[in-house]
Amino acid sequence: MATQSSSSTPPAYSESSIRVLKGLEPVKQRPGMYTRTDNPLHIIQEVLDNAADEALAGHGKKIKVILHSDGSVTIEDDGRGIPFGLHPEENAPVIELVFTRLHAGGKFDKGKGGAYSFSGGLHGVGVSVTNALGKRLEATSYREGKVAHLVFAGGDLVEPLTLRAAQAGQDRKQGTTVRVWPDAKYFESAALPMAELTHLLRSKAVLMPGVSVSLLVEKTKDSQTWLYKGGLRDYLMQTLPADPVIPMFEGQGFADGAGDFAEGEGADWAVAFTEDGAPVRESYVNLIPTSAGGTHDSGLRDGLFNAVKSFIELHSLLPKGVKLMPEDVFARASYVLSAKVLDPQFQGQIKERLNSRDAVRLVSSFVRPALELWLNEHVEYGKKLAELAIKAAQTRQRAGQKVEKRKGSGVAVLPGKLTDCESRDIAHNEVFLVEGDSAGGSAKMGRDKECQAILPLRGKVLNTWEVERDRLFANTEIHDIAVAIGVDPHGPDDSPDLSGLRYGKVCILSDADVDGSHIQVLLLTLFFRHFPKLIEAGHVFVARPPLFRIDAPARGKKPAAKFYALDEGELTAILDKLRKDGVKENAWSISRFKGLGEMNAEQLWDTTLNPDTRRLLPVQLGAQGFAQTVGLMTQLMGKGEAAARRELMELHGDSVDIDV
């Protein structure tokens, strides 16, 4: 028996197997837990956020970003400068701890007397992550008339802190300069996304009116500076895709410390409602961009919804059957929201989403009363906004009621009552939409099985003139018609796929009486409104079954015969001919078909199905054109057009033969 080699022996699991990661090792081992690794923008943003926090605290007016030709990035600010004295507990320079220790920073000291009442931090991993994922980082702090400088490589201190006196005219009075060389091995791409960077810098300027933010690219000598005095309003107006429906709603609200929230907590906002284009939505917490939104966005949404809902209820504007939801008000809203939260809690290290629960109540408590007051001061604008929200609610409800074509195994299932034909030659095939099951039975027996299909319809078809296309399939008869012919509903300007068409002729076959004519009109309405391309391509026909049968006796050499008359006019003509042939008056017998069901299979074939003897009318658009036809059809089939129909009957009533 072979012995197992020592090399294949699994390593022992013992106390020495447990490894403790110290300092910045966890960041280097799992950078994705601490930052975005698609590019180095987020580690640059950590330094930029520190500079912005200084400005937010009122200690800086300028932030400068330089992209150097060697791939490094410098961020300068004129804040207070990072302290460089020894930490009372750690016995190391504070500036060194900030760059080398996770969870070390000035932003944990919240509340009165703290260095930062409001900041973008966080979880305390900030610039230490920047240092850990950089090949080199140089930090310089200008403070108290001195200049402190130290250098790191791969997160480790390589040039300890040096101090010198500040030189007038050469050194800044206060501030921090950080230059970092991102290590490409930690990122999918070492290049900074310029569009994202400029957007980030611009938004910092917007959120801090009066603070100048600049960007210099050494390689191209390009430079940009952003300085906004108008704040959120100007920024949103510049980025909106279309003109707002109502004037922009803007405001701010901050707690005074007397209630549930800390002094200074609150929000600034600018909201615009547009009908077109993709909405612009940007939110920030203590100047940190929250691209994935969060609880402060929910607070704005909640405040807007409740204010608009209250206005709609006060003025009784909501139509019956419409239920308003928050997304209806928010659907066309563009906004910029800047919240101030004393101790923000974020989801993950990259701060893309705010999770602080109280932020919903905080933002909503300021937005709702402000918007309610504004809407009731500007009632006309309020009604426009209500109209926009109600329209969105109706669209949402219609979409929710959309009925899809029933399918089995990925293919539309042909209706069970369809008696299909054997041929697959589209040009040759015909389908008859037959009124009633009894007529359908006669038609099935009398048809040509090779090329004629029968689809019996039960009762009167739905009037589809004002039915939304998405709701058509809720009606079984219409669903069966669409599936049988193989074409989906469409509009006049659409380009439907007619390749699935199963029959070259779609024939409407109804009784020759008033009810039959009504069913015929309802089916024509369906095709004109929801299948116009079938009419345009010449696929829709109306079968003309006879209304009368005349049994004539033998006359001379002519044997007894049966004649069929389409209407009274044809009946008179046939009787006149019989008289000329010498048939005595009333020697003939006249039968009136009450419906197709009274015809046997042979009669139906002879009069209506046989291509050689039937009468089939092609359905075409008249000379008046599509637009005028739509107008006339609306008059005839529209729900609110009773007065117009009455006028039409009064004008043309004498030119119509009514069968009652």
Secondary structure, DSSP 4 states (H G I P E B T S, - for coil): -PPPPGGGSPPP-SGGG-----TTHHHHH-GGGTS--SSTHHHHHHHHHHHHHHHHTTS-SEEEEEE-TTS-EEEEE-SS----SBPTTT-SBHHHHHHH-TT-SGGGS-STT-S-SS-S--SS-HHHHHHHTEEEEEEEEEETTEEEEEEEETTEEEEEEEEEEPPTTTS-SSEEEEEEEE-GGGSS--S--HHHHHHHHHHHHHHSTT-EEEEEETTTTEEEEE--SSTHHHHHHHH-SS--SSPPEEEEEE--SSSSS-TT-EEEEEEEE-SSSPPPEEEEETTEE-TT-BHHHHHHHHHHHHHHHHHHHHTT-PPTT----HHHHHTTEEEEEEEE-SS--BSTTTT-SB--THHHHHHHHHHHHHHHHHHHHSHHHHHHHHHHHHHHHHHHHHHHT--PPPEETTEEPPPTT-B--S---TTT-EEEEEESHHHHHHHHHHS-TTTEEEEEE-SPPP--TT--GGGGGGSHHHHHHHHHHT-----TT----GGG---SEEEEE--SSHHHHHHHHHHHHHHHHH-HHHHHTT-EEEE---SEEEEEPPBTTBPPEEEEESSHHHHHHHHHHHHHTTPPTT-SEEEE-SSGGGS-HHHHIIIII-TTT--EEEP---TTHHHHHHHHHHHHH-TT-HHHHHHHHHHHGGG-----
